[in-house]
Amino acid sequence: MTTTAEIDLAELGQQLRVDSVRATGAAGSGHATSSMSAADLMAVLLARYLRYDFDWPDHPGNDHLIFSKGHASPLLYSLYKAAGAIGDDELMTFRTLGSRLEGHPTPRLPWVDVATGSLGQGLPVGVGIALAGRRLEPMPYRVWVLLGDSEMAEGSVWEAFEHAGYERLSNLTAIVDVNRLGQRGPTRHEWDLDAYARRAEAFGWHAIEVDGHDPVAIDAAYAEALSVSDRPSVVLARTLKGRGVASVENREGMHGKPLPEVDEAIEELGGERRMRVDVQRPAATTAPRSQHGVHAELPVFSVGEKVATRDAYGRALAAVGSDRGDVVALDGEVGDSTRSEFFAKQHPDRFFECYIAEQEMLATAVGMQVRGWLPFVSTFAAFLTRAHDFVRMASVSHAQLNVAGSHAGVSIGEDGPSQMGLEDLAMFRAVHGSTVLYPCDANQTTRLVAEMAAEPAGIRYLRTTRGGTPVIYGPDERFPIGGSKVLRSSDEDRLTLVAAGVTVPEALAAADELAAEGIPVRVIDLYSLKPVDVTTLRAAAEATGCLVTVEDHHPEGGLGDAVLDAFTDGRPVPRLVRLAVTTMPGSATAAQQLKEAGIDATAITTAAHRALAV
């Protein structure tokens, strides 16, 4: 093994280039030239600055290295080989079936914190990790993020720059590989490092410009970044895409491809090397926290009173925060509406105001859960659409994340359609491995918040309502995820009403009206839309023959589709009548909105009559 002191940094950079060329050549695909441009930057980092125990990936003192330019995964895997974490045989499995070395890195590898590849996400997540190390758990670890210059056009990158600058995260260093060429041609600013520096400095960062192929200059740049104690640093490195191979160096049209003549390229780069870097290990630190279950004294609400589920959410979150010291809350400057302000007042050290930057808010939460914290993210359901790609990538990262969307549906009233979450259920149901919950009353909400915190499992979404709804459940009722509640039932039921959230009291009112007419109907509160209570729905279909679904959401992807999922095993599908928001709403009171959308008690009663008349 070559010791760190003996390493020729230029040679190490060449080894990383050669191994990137070899891996992509063996795969017949992959981003060779994007890896080659950043090889010297990563060689110096690995040999001189990274503090990481590859035998203990969960070491609480480990630095964090995020490849925001995830397409340069051949370079990352070549780093792992140089560190002795993987062997050459595994490197040659790049992009093959069953390999851990995927086209873009994911946490299938224990040294990868988060999945990257959707550009503009690595730095925002890095901000969350750095923020945890600064405000939640004072730790000496450092966060290093490698970005490409193309992704510097992403708005989420500048949300991250502003957030990190505002928080003065001196434990964060961004490294921008300015190789001038994107996928289809030159980037916006090409090699104008000053353009990037001016922007970064305007957001409160320390900017360092450097020749990205001069190991001595790179070494000095990293040392300078470490010396800055009052702000984050960005190293802006001028590089050449495809560095070292004349046929592809700084040439357009070579993005995302293996080199055409692999053997000749390897020879031009000086052949294969077998250098091994003894990466410096971090200092001993306190083991990370490990907490499970919820034993909090949850707030209690009296049956019959009207309480907004968003109020119950905020109070329950504060109570859970008192019981669980690993719970953190983040909000997008609407905490007085989402009611996360209850948590902020009781636990200000674990509350994070992310302002109107929903992408950075979700990314910060993902970064914090990397460090073992349990985030609850809150904003209006409608505004979560802006951050959906971060939710999607959080799922790819196997993140443990709780999200609450308030002010959902037309029932918010006069604010109009720009504020109405009418796509959120579909959006979160489509996320791999997600859980989607929609409580109808305050006691149900508090219990579901506790369930979300007790045993985190992927992305969990809770939908809350702006206006007050009647409390129908006692405080001792239990609501397991994947369950439902049958609120009206008899052997003579002629159809079943399936509702969730704000439409549950409307369905109950309709059932009472129908009962007064001598028409008994079953009512199901389907508070868990994913996973859905297949057993109860199938039993209702068998007993009544017809299901009427009613939801304050667009018909696509919401409650109606969740019900339909219970009948996708080939058995006969019952008659289905679906009531949902099919028109573009305007401004009106909550009651008027439900009536106009055709999802109030009167509309449900009418739909039941029509179904029974067929």
N, C-alpha and C positions, 0 to 999 in steps of 0.2 A: 504494500500500500504506500502510495506517495503521501507524505505528511503535508499538512496545510502550509507549513513554512517552506517546503521544498517545491510547491506547485508552481509551474510556469503558467500563468493565467492565460496568456495567448494560446498556448497549447491546449489548455482545458477548453477554451472557446472553440478551437478547431475540433476537438473531440466531440463536443456537443453538436456541432454542425454535421460532422460525419455521421454520427448516430441518428440524427434527424433525417438525413438523406437516406440512410440505410433502412430505417423503419418505414418511411413513406414509400421507398422503392419496393420493399417486400410486400407492402399492403396494396401497392398499385394506386394509392390515393392518399390524400392528406396534404397538409400545408407545410411543405418543406421550406420554401423561400421566406415565409413569415417567421419560421423558427430560426433560420440562419441569421436574420438581421439582429435578433436579440441575444444571440449566443454569448457574446462577450459580456453583456450586461449581467446575464445570469451566472456566468463563470465566476466573476468577481464576487457576486452576492453569495454564491454557494461556498466559495473557498474562504472568504474573509469576514462576512457579516452575518449570515444566517445562523441563528441559534436554534438547533432542532435535534431532538432525539428520535431518530427514525425507528428505533426499537420500542418506543413508547409514544405513539402518536397523540395520546390524550394527556401527555405531560402538561400540567397547567402553566408551565413557564415557557413552553414552546413558542417561537415566533410563528406568524401566520404568513404564508406566501400564497397569494391568489393570482392566478393567470386570468385577468379579465379578458385578455385576447386569448380565449380558450381554444381557438383554432390552432394556436401554436403548441398544441399538446405534444407533438413529437419532441419539442425542446424540453417540456416539463418531464416527460418520461426519460429522456436522456439524462436530465439532472438526477432523477431517482436512481438511474443506473450508476452514475458517477458517485453517488453517495452510498452505493451498496445496498439500496433498498430493494431493487429488482435486479435480475440477471439479464444477460444478453439474450438468452433464449426467450424470456418473456417479452423483452423489447421487440423482438421480431414477430410477436403475435399481434402487434398493433392493428386495430380495426378489424379483427377477425372474430368470428362467432365464439362467444364464451370468454373472450379476453377481458381482463380488467382495464386494459389500455384502450379505451373507447376513443372515437374520433374527436370528442371534446371531453374534458375531464369531468368525472362525477365522483361522489364519495364512495363508490365501489372500492376505490383505493383509500386506505385509511389515512393517507397524508393529504387528501383533498378535502378541504372544509366544505366547499359548496360547488355545485355544478356551474360551469360557465360556458359561454359559447353564444348566448344571446347578448350581443355587445352592449356595453354601457352598464353592466350590472356588478362587475367585480369591485370597482371602487366604492359604490354605494354600500355594498355588503361589508367591505373593509372598514368603512366608517363606523358601522355598528360594532364590529369587533374591537376597534380602537377605542370607541366610546365606552364599551364595557370595561376595558382595561384602565380607563381614566376615571370613570365615575362610580362604577359598581364594585370593582375588585382591583384596587391599586396593585398592578403587576408590572414586572419589568419587560414583558414581552413586547415585540414590535410587529407591526403589520406592514408588509411589503406587497404592493399591487403592481403587476405589470400590465400596462395598457397599450393598445395599438393607437396609432394616430387617427385612423378612420373613425373609431368610436368616440373620439373627442368631439364629434358633431352631435352626439346624443345629449338630449336635455337632461337625462338622469345623471350623466357625468357631472354636469354643472350644479345640479342639486346637491350632489355629494361634495363638490368643491366648496360650496357655500356652507353646508352643514359642518364640515370638518374645520373650515376656517373660523366659523363662529364659535365652535367648541374648543378651538386652539389645540387640536390633537397632534401634539408633537411626537407621539408614538406611531405616527402614520407617515409612510413614504410612498409616493406614487412614482413609478418609473414609466415614462412614455417612450415607446419605441417609434421614433419619428422616421420611418423608412420611406416616406413620400408617396408610396403606391398603395392604393386600396384594391378592391376586387376588380373593378373595371377600368381603372386608370388612376391618375393623380388624386391625392386627397385635397381637401379645400385649401389648406395652408402650405401644402408640400413641405419644404424644409425651413419654413419661416419659424424658427424656434422662438423668436421674439414675440410673435403673435400669440403663441401659447403662454409664454411667460407673463405677458401683460395681463392676460385674462386670469391666470392663476394668482398673480400678486394682487389683483383687484379683489379677489375673494379671501385675501389674508394668508396666502401661502408663501413660503420661501421657495423661489424658483432657482434652479441650477441648470445651466446649459452646458452640454458636454459632447465630445466626440464619442459616439457609442461604440467605437471599435478600438479605443485606446484604453487598455486595462489600467494604466497608471492614472489617467484622468478620471476614469470611472471610480477607481478606488478613492481618489480624493473627493469626488462628488458625494459618495456614500458617507465618507467621514464627515463632510460638511453637514450633510443632512442629520447625522446623529448629534452633531454639536448644537443644533438649533433646538432650543428648549421651550419656545413660546408659541410655536405654530407648526402646522404640518409642512412637509417639504415635497417638492416635485422635481425629479431629475428628468430633464428634457434631453433626450439623446438622439443626435443625428446619426442615422444608420443607413445601410444599403440593403435593400431587400435582395435575398439571394447572395449575400456577401461571400466572396471567396471563389465563386465559380463563374467564369467570364460569360458563359452562354446564357446565364439567367440573371446575373447581377444587375440590379436597377433596370430590369426589362419588364415592360408591360406584358400582360397575357400569361403570366406564370403563377398567378395566385391560385392557391388551392389545388396544386398539382404536384405529383412527384417529379423529380428531375428527369429529363428525357434520357440521359446517358449516365446511369447511376455509377457504374464502375469508373468511368472517366472522371466524374465529379469527385469521387472519393480520392482518386489518385491526385487530382489537382489540389485537393485540400490537405494532402500529405499523408493519406492513408489512415487506417484505423489506429486508435490509441486505446490503451487500457489503464488510464489514470483513475485512481480512486481517491476521493476526497474524504478525509476524516472530519465530518461536519462538527463544529463546536456544539456541545450540549448546553442547554440552559441551566441556570443555577437552580438549586432546590427551592421549591415553593410549596405553598399549602395546597393540598389536594382539593379538587373541585367539589362543590356541594352536591348532594344527592338527596332529594326529597320526593316523597310519594304520598298520594292520598290527600284528602282535605278533611280537616276536623274543625273547620271554622263554625262559629255560631252565625248562621245565615240570617239575614233580615226576614221578618215574618209579616205577612199582609193578611188582612181580614177578608174573609169571603164576602163578596158583595160590594166592596169598595172599588172605586175606579182608579187604576194605577197604570201609568205608561210602562211598558216593558223596558224601555230605555232607562227609566228611573231604577227599576229593579236590577237591571244589569250593572249600573254604576255602583249601587250599594252592595250588591253581591261581590263585585270585583274588589271593592275596598275590604270587605270581610275576608275574602280569600287571601288578599295581600297581607292581612294581619296574621294569618295562620301560616302562610308559605312565604318565606323570605326570598325565594327564588323567582317570584312573580314580578314582572315588570309591565308597565303600561305605557303605550305610545299613542299619541293622538295628533291629528292634522289640523290643529287650531280650531277645533269645534268641540272641545271637551265639555263646554257648558251645555251643548246640545246632545252629545252622545252619552253624557253623564259620567265619563271617565274622570271628571273633575272630583268626584267623590274619592277616588283612589288618590288623585294628586294631592288633595288636602291632607289625607291621612298618611301618605307615604311619599312625600315630595322627593326623597332621595332616589326613588325607583320609578319616578314618572318622567317621561321624556316628551317635551313639546317639539314636534317635528315641523310645525307650521304647514303652510299650504304646499306640501311637497310629498304627495302620496307615494310616489315611487321610492323616494329616499326613506320614507317612513317604513314601508314594507321591508326594504333592504336592511335598514338598521335593525329591525326585529329579527330578520334572518341571521344577521351577524351576531346578535346577542345570544340567540339560541345555540350558535356554534360554541359559545363559551359556557353553555349549561343553564342559561336563564330561560324562563318560560314567559314568552311575550304574549300580551293581549293588545291587539291593534284595533283602534276604533276610529271610524269616520262615517260620513254618510254613505249608505249603500251605493248610491249613484256614483260617488267619486272613486269607489274602488275599481270601477271599470278602467280608470286611467292606469292603475297599477297591476292589471291582470297578468301581464307577462312576468312580473316579479312573483306573483302567486304561482304561476305555472312553473317557473324555474325553482321556486322553493320546494315544490313537490318533487322535481327531479333531484333536488338536493337532499330529499328525505328529511326536510325540516319539520320541527315540532312547533306549530304556530297556531295561535288562536286569533281569529278576526271577527270583529263585531261591526255589522253594518246597520246604522240607524236610519230613521226617516225613510223607511221602505214603502213602496207602493203609492197608489193614488190617495190613500187615506191621510197623507200628510196635509192635504187641503190646499190652501190658497197659494202656496209657493210655486206651484206649476210644475210642468214636466221636466224642466232642467234639474230639479232637485229630487225627483222621484226615482228610487231604485226599482226598476221594473225588469231588469235583466240579471240581477245578482244571483238569484237561485240557480238559474241556468249556468251562469258563469262558474259558480263554485261546485255545482254538481258535476261539471265536466272535468274538474281537476282530478287527476289520478289519486286514488286513495283518500279522498276528502270525506269529511263529515259535514252535513248541512242540517241545521236546526232552526226551527221557527216557532218560538213559544207564543202562546196566546194570552197568558196572564203572568202576574208578577211572581207568584210562588213557583210556577213552572220555570220561569226565567232564572231565578236564583239557583234552583236545583241543577239546571243545565249548565250554568256557569261553573258550579262546583264539579260537575262531571267533566267538563272540558279541562279543568285544572288537575283533576285527580290522576288520570292516566293519559297523558298526551299521546296522540296517535295521528301523526301527519297534520294536514291542514284542516282545521275545524272552523266552520263559519256559523255565527249566530246572527239571526236577523231580528232586529227590534223595531218597535213601532213608536211613532211620535206621540200620538194621542193616548188618553187613558182607555183601558179596556177593563171590563168587570173581572174581578178575581173570582174564579170558579173552583179552584182547587185549594184544599187545605194545606197547611205548611208541612205536613208529614207525608204528603203524597210523593211517590218516587217516579222518576222519568228516565228510565234507562235509554241510552243511545241505541237506536234501532227499534224503539218501541212506538206505541201509539196509545191513545185512550178512547175507549168506546163510551160515549157520553149518553146516548140513548139507544136502547135495544129491546126488542121483544121478538117472540116467535112469529108475530104477524107482520113484521116489517116488510114494506112493499118495495122499498129502494133504500139506498145508503147515500147519505151526504158526507163527503170527505172534505175537510177544511183544515186550515192551519193559520195561526196568527190571528190577524184582525178579522178574518172571515169566520172564525169559530163562533163568536157570539151571534153573527148573522145566521149561521146554519142552525144554531140552537133556537133562535127566534122563528125561523122558518119551520123547524120541526114542531114547535109548539103550535104554530098556526095550522099546520097540516093535521096535527093530532086533534085539534079542535074540530076539524072537518071530518074526523073519523079515518084519517089516513096515517097510520103509524109508519115512521121511517127511522132508520138507524142513523146515528151521527158518530163519525170518527174524527178525533183530533189527531191529525197526522203530523205531530210536532217534529218527528225525525224524517226528513225528506231523503236523507242518504246517511246510513243505510235505511231502507224502508221496511216497514213491518209487513212482510209478505204474508205471513200466516193470518193475521187479522184481516187483511184486505181480501185474501182468497176466501176466507170464511164468510165475509160479508157478501161477496159476489155470489157464492154458492147459495146463501140463504135468501138474498133479495133479488138477484138477477140483474140489477142495474146500479151503477155507481155514478153519482153526480159530484164532480169535483168543482170546487170554487176557490179561486185564488186572486190575491191582489198582486198580480204579476202578469207579464205577457204569457200567452199560452205556450210558447216555445220553451221547453226545458225546465218548466217549473213543477208545481205540484201535480198537475195532470199527467205529465210525462213520468213523474216519479211513481204514480199509481200504476201507470201502464207497465212499468218495469216489473211489476209483480206478476205479470202474465206473459212473460217472454220465454217460457219453458216448453211451449208447444201445446199447452192445454187450451181449451176454448176460452176466448176473451169475452168477458161480460159486456153488456151494453154500457157504453160510456157516454155521459153528457158532460161537456166541459165548459165551465164559465170562467172567463179570465178577462183581462184588460186588452181589448182588441182595437180600441180607437186611441187617438192621440189626445190625452187629457188637457184641460186648460186650468184656470184658477177657479176654485169653488171651495165650499166648506167640505169637511171630511164626509159628512153624510151625503151631500150632493155628489161628491166624487164617486162614492160607492154605488149610488143609484145610477149615475150616468154611465158607469162602467158595466153595469148589469151584474153586480156581485153583492148586492145587499139582500136582506131577508125577502123582500118582495120579489126580486128577480129569481131567487132560489126557489121560492114557492111556485112561481110561474113555470120554471123549468121542470120542477117535479110533476106538476100537472100535465105538462106536455109529454113527458116521458111515460107517464102512466097511461096516457090516452092512446099511445101507439099500439 
